[in-house]
Amino acid sequence: MTYLALIFSVLIGIIIVYGLKPNNKIVQLLLSFSGAYLLSITILHLLPEVYNSESKNAGLFILIGLLLQLILDFFSEGAEHGHIHVRDEIHFPWALFVSLSIHAFLEGIPLAHSHNHEQLLWAIVIHNIPIAIILGTFFVNSNISKKNAIAFLILFSLMSPLGKLVGVYMEGIAAYKNEITAIIVGIFLHISTIILFESSKDHKFNVLKFGTILLGMLIAYLA
Protein backbone atom coordinates (compact mmCIF):
# COMPACT_ATOMS: atom_id res chain seq x y z
CA MET A 1 0.00 0.00 0.00
CA THR A 2 2.93 2.36 0.68
CA TYR A 3 4.24 1.96 -2.86
CA LEU A 4 0.79 2.42 -4.39
CA ALA A 5 0.12 5.57 -2.33
CA LEU A 6 3.41 7.12 -3.47
CA ILE A 7 2.76 6.31 -7.13
CA PHE A 8 -0.88 7.42 -7.09
CA SER A 9 0.03 10.76 -5.49
CA VAL A 10 1.93 11.66 -8.67
CA LEU A 11 -0.77 10.15 -10.91
CA ILE A 12 -3.34 12.39 -9.18
CA GLY A 13 -1.16 15.37 -10.09
CA ILE A 14 -1.06 14.19 -13.72
CA ILE A 15 -4.86 13.89 -13.81
CA ILE A 16 -5.27 17.37 -12.31
CA VAL A 17 -2.87 18.93 -14.84
CA TYR A 18 -4.26 17.29 -17.97
CA GLY A 19 -7.87 16.90 -16.85
CA LEU A 20 -8.78 19.85 -14.64
CA LYS A 21 -6.07 22.30 -15.80
CA PRO A 22 -5.99 24.26 -12.51
CA ASN A 23 -5.07 27.93 -12.38
CA ASN A 24 -2.13 29.27 -10.41
CA LYS A 25 -4.26 30.25 -7.38
CA ILE A 26 -5.43 26.66 -6.90
CA VAL A 27 -1.87 25.36 -7.18
CA GLN A 28 -0.67 27.92 -4.63
CA LEU A 29 -3.38 26.84 -2.18
CA LEU A 30 -2.36 23.20 -2.61
CA LEU A 31 1.24 24.22 -1.98
CA SER A 32 0.28 26.17 1.14
CA PHE A 33 -1.61 23.17 2.49
CA SER A 34 1.23 20.77 1.70
CA GLY A 35 3.82 23.14 3.18
CA ALA A 36 1.86 23.49 6.43
CA TYR A 37 1.30 19.74 6.65
CA LEU A 38 4.95 18.98 5.86
CA LEU A 39 6.26 21.43 8.48
CA SER A 40 3.84 20.18 11.12
CA ILE A 41 4.70 16.51 10.56
CA THR A 42 8.40 17.41 10.70
CA ILE A 43 8.09 19.29 14.00
CA LEU A 44 5.53 17.03 15.69
CA HIS A 45 6.88 13.63 14.66
CA LEU A 46 10.19 13.54 12.77
CA LEU A 47 12.21 15.95 14.92
CA PRO A 48 11.35 14.13 18.18
CA GLU A 49 12.20 10.82 16.50
CA VAL A 50 15.60 12.08 15.39
CA TYR A 51 16.54 13.67 18.73
CA ASN A 52 15.28 10.70 20.75
CA SER A 53 17.50 8.37 18.75
CA GLU A 54 21.00 7.24 19.59
CA SER A 55 22.51 9.59 17.01
CA LYS A 56 24.70 12.26 18.63
CA ASN A 57 24.97 14.33 15.45
CA ALA A 58 21.29 14.82 14.60
CA GLY A 59 21.68 18.59 14.29
CA LEU A 60 24.64 18.22 11.94
CA PHE A 61 22.72 15.93 9.60
CA ILE A 62 19.70 18.26 9.64
CA LEU A 63 22.04 21.03 8.46
CA ILE A 64 23.40 18.69 5.77
CA GLY A 65 19.81 18.17 4.60
CA LEU A 66 19.27 21.92 4.41
CA LEU A 67 22.45 22.39 2.38
CA LEU A 68 21.62 19.45 0.12
CA GLN A 69 18.23 20.95 -0.68
CA LEU A 70 19.89 24.29 -1.45
CA ILE A 71 22.06 22.50 -4.01
CA LEU A 72 19.04 20.71 -5.52
CA ASP A 73 17.22 24.05 -5.70
CA PHE A 74 20.00 25.38 -7.90
CA PHE A 75 19.16 22.78 -10.55
CA SER A 76 15.40 22.58 -10.06
CA GLU A 77 15.04 26.38 -9.76
CA GLY A 78 12.88 25.91 -6.68
CA ALA A 79 10.21 23.69 -8.22
CA GLU A 80 9.93 21.76 -4.92
CA HIS A 81 8.40 24.81 -3.27
CA GLY A 82 6.38 26.23 -6.12
CA HIS A 83 8.78 28.02 -8.42
CA ILE A 84 8.46 27.16 -12.08
CA HIS A 85 10.09 29.04 -14.90
CA VAL A 86 8.41 28.02 -18.11
CA ARG A 87 10.37 28.49 -21.29
CA ASP A 88 10.04 27.19 -24.81
CA GLU A 89 12.21 24.12 -24.31
CA ILE A 90 13.69 22.32 -27.33
CA HIS A 91 15.54 19.77 -25.26
CA PHE A 92 14.27 17.86 -22.25
CA PRO A 93 14.97 19.74 -18.96
CA TRP A 94 17.24 17.09 -17.48
CA ALA A 95 18.52 19.27 -14.62
CA LEU A 96 14.96 19.90 -13.38
CA PHE A 97 13.85 16.29 -13.75
CA VAL A 98 16.96 14.74 -12.19
CA SER A 99 17.01 17.11 -9.20
CA LEU A 100 13.31 16.48 -8.46
CA SER A 101 13.90 12.73 -8.85
CA ILE A 102 16.81 12.81 -6.38
CA HIS A 103 14.63 14.76 -3.97
CA ALA A 104 11.81 12.18 -4.28
CA PHE A 105 14.24 9.25 -4.01
CA LEU A 106 15.79 10.57 -0.78
CA GLU A 107 12.35 11.11 0.75
CA GLY A 108 11.51 7.46 0.21
CA ILE A 109 14.52 5.96 2.03
CA PRO A 110 13.38 6.69 5.65
CA LEU A 111 10.03 5.01 4.93
CA ALA A 112 11.84 1.70 5.35
CA HIS A 113 12.77 2.32 9.00
CA SER A 114 11.01 5.40 10.40
CA HIS A 115 9.01 4.95 13.61
CA ASN A 116 6.57 7.52 12.17
CA HIS A 117 6.10 5.67 8.89
CA GLU A 118 2.45 6.58 8.39
CA GLN A 119 2.91 10.29 9.11
CA LEU A 120 5.98 10.47 6.87
CA LEU A 121 4.18 8.62 4.08
CA TRP A 122 1.25 11.05 4.08
CA ALA A 123 3.59 14.03 4.21
CA ILE A 124 5.32 12.79 1.05
CA VAL A 125 2.03 11.91 -0.65
CA ILE A 126 0.50 15.33 0.04
CA HIS A 127 3.67 17.11 -1.08
CA ASN A 128 3.95 15.00 -4.26
CA ILE A 129 0.60 16.15 -5.65
CA PRO A 130 1.44 19.87 -6.14
CA ILE A 131 4.99 18.94 -7.24
CA ALA A 132 3.57 16.67 -9.95
CA ILE A 133 1.19 19.48 -10.96
CA ILE A 134 4.07 21.96 -11.22
CA LEU A 135 6.24 19.55 -13.19
CA GLY A 136 3.31 18.63 -15.44
CA THR A 137 2.50 22.30 -16.00
CA PHE A 138 6.08 22.85 -17.13
CA PHE A 139 5.71 20.05 -19.66
CA VAL A 140 2.33 21.33 -20.88
CA ASN A 141 3.78 24.77 -21.59
CA SER A 142 6.91 23.47 -23.30
CA ASN A 143 7.63 21.71 -26.57
CA ILE A 144 7.64 18.28 -24.95
CA SER A 145 5.02 15.91 -26.38
CA LYS A 146 2.15 14.85 -24.13
CA LYS A 147 3.18 11.20 -24.49
CA ASN A 148 6.75 11.87 -23.35
CA ALA A 149 5.59 14.19 -20.57
CA ILE A 150 3.29 11.55 -19.08
CA ALA A 151 5.99 8.88 -19.46
CA PHE A 152 8.50 10.96 -17.50
CA LEU A 153 5.92 11.87 -14.86
CA ILE A 154 5.21 8.16 -14.37
CA LEU A 155 8.96 7.57 -14.10
CA PHE A 156 9.09 10.35 -11.49
CA SER A 157 6.31 8.61 -9.54
CA LEU A 158 8.61 5.59 -9.08
CA MET A 159 11.42 7.53 -7.39
CA SER A 160 10.07 7.52 -3.81
CA PRO A 161 9.08 3.81 -3.99
CA LEU A 162 12.59 3.11 -5.31
CA GLY A 163 14.03 5.00 -2.34
CA LYS A 164 12.06 2.82 0.06
CA LEU A 165 13.19 -0.35 -1.75
CA VAL A 166 16.80 0.75 -1.34
CA GLY A 167 16.19 1.41 2.34
CA VAL A 168 14.67 -2.04 2.79
CA TYR A 169 17.08 -4.18 0.80
CA MET A 170 20.44 -2.40 0.75
CA GLU A 171 22.65 -3.76 3.50
CA GLY A 172 24.01 -1.15 5.87
CA ILE A 173 21.28 1.45 5.31
CA ALA A 174 19.49 0.49 8.53
CA ALA A 175 22.60 1.35 10.55
CA TYR A 176 22.30 4.98 9.40
CA LYS A 177 18.52 5.28 9.52
CA ASN A 178 18.57 8.08 12.11
CA GLU A 179 21.12 10.12 10.14
CA ILE A 180 19.13 9.66 6.92
CA THR A 181 15.92 10.72 8.65
CA ALA A 182 17.72 13.79 10.02
CA ILE A 183 18.79 14.71 6.48
CA ILE A 184 15.16 14.41 5.34
CA VAL A 185 14.12 16.63 8.28
CA GLY A 186 16.52 19.28 6.97
CA ILE A 187 15.11 18.97 3.47
CA PHE A 188 11.52 19.20 4.75
CA LEU A 189 12.32 22.23 6.92
CA HIS A 190 13.85 24.05 3.96
CA ILE A 191 10.97 23.31 1.59
CA SER A 192 8.07 23.84 3.98
CA THR A 193 9.33 27.11 5.47
CA ILE A 194 9.96 28.63 2.05
CA ILE A 195 6.46 27.61 0.93
CA LEU A 196 4.90 29.21 4.01
CA PHE A 197 7.03 32.36 3.86
CA GLU A 198 6.12 32.85 0.23
CA SER A 199 2.44 32.20 0.92
CA SER A 200 2.35 35.69 2.44
CA LYS A 201 3.97 37.37 -0.53
CA ASP A 202 4.34 41.16 -0.24
CA HIS A 203 3.34 40.74 3.44
CA LYS A 204 -0.36 40.88 2.52
CA PHE A 205 -2.72 38.86 4.68
CA ASN A 206 -4.71 36.35 2.64
CA VAL A 207 -7.59 34.82 4.59
CA LEU A 208 -7.99 31.85 2.25
CA LYS A 209 -4.31 30.91 2.33
CA PHE A 210 -4.16 31.41 6.09
CA GLY A 211 -7.17 29.13 6.52
CA THR A 212 -5.55 26.55 4.23
CA ILE A 213 -2.35 26.64 6.31
CA LEU A 214 -4.31 26.24 9.56
CA LEU A 215 -6.18 23.29 8.04
CA GLY A 216 -2.92 21.62 7.05
CA MET A 217 -1.49 22.06 10.54
CA LEU A 218 -4.66 20.80 12.21
CA ILE A 219 -4.83 17.65 10.09
CA ALA A 220 -1.13 16.97 10.74
CA TYR A 221 -1.68 17.42 14.49
CA LEU A 222 -4.56 14.95 14.45
CA ALA A 223 -2.64 12.44 12.33
C-alpha positions in Angstrom: 0.0 0.0 0.0 2.9 2.4 0.7 4.2 2.0 -2.9 0.8 2.4 -4.4 0.1 5.6 -2.3 3.4 7.1 -3.5 2.8 6.3 -7.1 -0.9 7.4 -7.1 0.0 10.8 -5.5 1.9 11.7 -8.7 -0.8 10.2 -10.9 -3.3 12.4 -9.2 -1.2 15.4 -10.1 -1.1 14.2 -13.7 -4.9 13.9 -13.8 -5.3 17.4 -12.3 -2.9 18.9 -14.8 -4.3 17.3 -18.0 -7.9 16.9 -16.9 -8.8 19.9 -14.6 -6.1 22.3 -15.8 -6.0 24.3 -12.5 -5.1 27.9 -12.4 -2.1 29.3 -10.4 -4.3 30.3 -7.4 -5.4 26.7 -6.9 -1.9 25.4 -7.2 -0.7 27.9 -4.6 -3.4 26.8 -2.2 -2.4 23.2 -2.6 1.2 24.2 -2.0 0.3 26.2 1.1 -1.6 23.2 2.5 1.2 20.8 1.7 3.8 23.1 3.2 1.9 23.5 6.4 1.3 19.7 6.6 4.9 19.0 5.9 6.3 21.4 8.5 3.8 20.2 11.1 4.7 16.5 10.6 8.4 17.4 10.7 8.1 19.3 14.0 5.5 17.0 15.7 6.9 13.6 14.7 10.2 13.5 12.8 12.2 16.0 14.9 11.3 14.1 18.2 12.2 10.8 16.5 15.6 12.1 15.4 16.5 13.7 18.7 15.3 10.7 20.8 17.5 8.4 18.7 21.0 7.2 19.6 22.5 9.6 17.0 24.7 12.3 18.6 25.0 14.3 15.5 21.3 14.8 14.6 21.7 18.6 14.3 24.6 18.2 11.9 22.7 15.9 9.6 19.7 18.3 9.6 22.0 21.0 8.5 23.4 18.7 5.8 19.8 18.2 4.6 19.3 21.9 4.4 22.5 22.4 2.4 21.6 19.5 0.1 18.2 21.0 -0.7 19.9 24.3 -1.5 22.1 22.5 -4.0 19.0 20.7 -5.5 17.2 24.1 -5.7 20.0 25.4 -7.9 19.2 22.8 -10.5 15.4 22.6 -10.1 15.0 26.4 -9.8 12.9 25.9 -6.7 10.2 23.7 -8.2 9.9 21.8 -4.9 8.4 24.8 -3.3 6.4 26.2 -6.1 8.8 28.0 -8.4 8.5 27.2 -12.1 10.1 29.0 -14.9 8.4 28.0 -18.1 10.4 28.5 -21.3 10.0 27.2 -24.8 12.2 24.1 -24.3 13.7 22.3 -27.3 15.5 19.8 -25.3 14.3 17.9 -22.2 15.0 19.7 -19.0 17.2 17.1 -17.5 18.5 19.3 -14.6 15.0 19.9 -13.4 13.9 16.3 -13.7 17.0 14.7 -12.2 17.0 17.1 -9.2 13.3 16.5 -8.5 13.9 12.7 -8.9 16.8 12.8 -6.4 14.6 14.8 -4.0 11.8 12.2 -4.3 14.2 9.3 -4.0 15.8 10.6 -0.8 12.3 11.1 0.8 11.5 7.5 0.2 14.5 6.0 2.0 13.4 6.7 5.7 10.0 5.0 4.9 11.8 1.7 5.3 12.8 2.3 9.0 11.0 5.4 10.4 9.0 5.0 13.6 6.6 7.5 12.2 6.1 5.7 8.9 2.4 6.6 8.4 2.9 10.3 9.1 6.0 10.5 6.9 4.2 8.6 4.1 1.3 11.0 4.1 3.6 14.0 4.2 5.3 12.8 1.1 2.0 11.9 -0.7 0.5 15.3 0.0 3.7 17.1 -1.1 4.0 15.0 -4.3 0.6 16.2 -5.6 1.4 19.9 -6.1 5.0 18.9 -7.2 3.6 16.7 -10.0 1.2 19.5 -11.0 4.1 22.0 -11.2 6.2 19.6 -13.2 3.3 18.6 -15.4 2.5 22.3 -16.0 6.1 22.8 -17.1 5.7 20.0 -19.7 2.3 21.3 -20.9 3.8 24.8 -21.6 6.9 23.5 -23.3 7.6 21.7 -26.6 7.6 18.3 -24.9 5.0 15.9 -26.4 2.1 14.8 -24.1 3.2 11.2 -24.5 6.7 11.9 -23.4 5.6 14.2 -20.6 3.3 11.5 -19.1 6.0 8.9 -19.5 8.5 11.0 -17.5 5.9 11.9 -14.9 5.2 8.2 -14.4 9.0 7.6 -14.1 9.1 10.4 -11.5 6.3 8.6 -9.5 8.6 5.6 -9.1 11.4 7.5 -7.4 10.1 7.5 -3.8 9.1 3.8 -4.0 12.6 3.1 -5.3 14.0 5.0 -2.3 12.1 2.8 0.1 13.2 -0.3 -1.7 16.8 0.8 -1.3 16.2 1.4 2.3 14.7 -2.0 2.8 17.1 -4.2 0.8 20.4 -2.4 0.8 22.6 -3.8 3.5 24.0 -1.2 5.9 21.3 1.4 5.3 19.5 0.5 8.5 22.6 1.3 10.6 22.3 5.0 9.4 18.5 5.3 9.5 18.6 8.1 12.1 21.1 10.1 10.1 19.1 9.7 6.9 15.9 10.7 8.7 17.7 13.8 10.0 18.8 14.7 6.5 15.2 14.4 5.3 14.1 16.6 8.3 16.5 19.3 7.0 15.1 19.0 3.5 11.5 19.2 4.7 12.3 22.2 6.9 13.9 24.0 4.0 11.0 23.3 1.6 8.1 23.8 4.0 9.3 27.1 5.5 10.0 28.6 2.1 6.5 27.6 0.9 4.9 29.2 4.0 7.0 32.4 3.9 6.1 32.8 0.2 2.4 32.2 0.9 2.3 35.7 2.4 4.0 37.4 -0.5 4.3 41.2 -0.2 3.3 40.7 3.4 -0.4 40.9 2.5 -2.7 38.9 4.7 -4.7 36.3 2.6 -7.6 34.8 4.6 -8.0 31.8 2.2 -4.3 30.9 2.3 -4.2 31.4 6.1 -7.2 29.1 6.5 -5.6 26.5 4.2 -2.4 26.6 6.3 -4.3 26.2 9.6 -6.2 23.3 8.0 -2.9 21.6 7.0 -1.5 22.1 10.5 -4.7 20.8 12.2 -4.8 17.6 10.1 -1.1 17.0 10.7 -1.7 17.4 14.5 -4.6 14.9 14.5 -2.6 12.4 12.3 
